[in-house]
């Protein structure tokens, strides 16, 4: 498989979960990959594992996407080790769920700075190289919280709604410059973060089963299913897709009352 042959990709939050699955699939498709993650040890371990599996150049760099200087340093490291990035996957994110009036200013700042501003910091840092070559794909991993809302999850859906707006705005802005900007909105995905949440319950197996039962297919989304769509959006095959949001949530968001 070589749909991404010759491309250099940055995957933020690529040390585990959806990000790691995307990084692996990108390398399998021929891309050189920079795994940017706030957990440097996890990022390096994942990079070594993917490189050994695929034989591709996979690097790792600590990056706090909420810090513009950290992002710039990471992008410069990518340019030095792998070449200018022509694919960016904004996957790094955090879940801040509060009842609105119980949310602190620190909660708000933490959520918005990572889930929204972090994606913009990364996009801004790679756009110069992409524009100079008229070649680039930016993929924002959002959530079905970008267009639906669950009570007591504030301000997470606010950030995700805004990230969808950022996707559409940048997509239209640079559509005639050889750059495509799109989004993927996964639903409940089977990652370590999800398992950690199940483990907080007295009966983790029951908590998982109850969550799976709420999904129309009767299971959780697999990270590899998100990665498969990310490959399409990163490839030249999808350059006429502009500002789109591909939903992978098992039909949860189209379901009405049951």
Order of alpha helices (4+ residues) and beta strands (2+ residues): beta-alpha-beta-alpha-beta-alpha-beta-beta-alpha-alpha-beta-beta-alpha-beta-alpha-alpha-alpha-beta
